[in-house]
């Protein structure tokens, strides 16, 4: 993968975080994600794959956390993969992971490894985020004292 394509991929991630995650505009999914896009996330069992499933996944999270704000903390690239570390800040105002809204604010961190295909489309993500920290902050799992 060329250095230019790598920079384009990094820019796409930045644009997606601003438009998709933070503003709820899913237009980039249709134009920049592979039709068979897949997300590997241990907190999202049963993800069917594809653009429509991804938009539903994002919509579910944005419904539960309507004021979500994601910040990219670091970004590294190697070939067709971009590794990025993030922080998400949001208030739990809708059902999430089977948990009714608590109205509590949380800030969690995570890491994503994003892979882009030879056509420059976002092909898949491997995601690991602090689900336990989220559950503790919204008060459904006790915090360690």
Buried (B, 14 or more C-beta within 10 A) or exposed (E): BEEEBBEBBBEBBEEBBBBBBBEEEBEBBEEBBBEEBBBEBEEBEEBEBBBEBBBBBBEBBBBBBEEBEBBBEEBEBEEBBBBBBBBBBBBBBBEBBEBEBBEBBBBBBBBBBBBBEEEBBBBBBBBBBBBEBBBBBBBBBEEEE
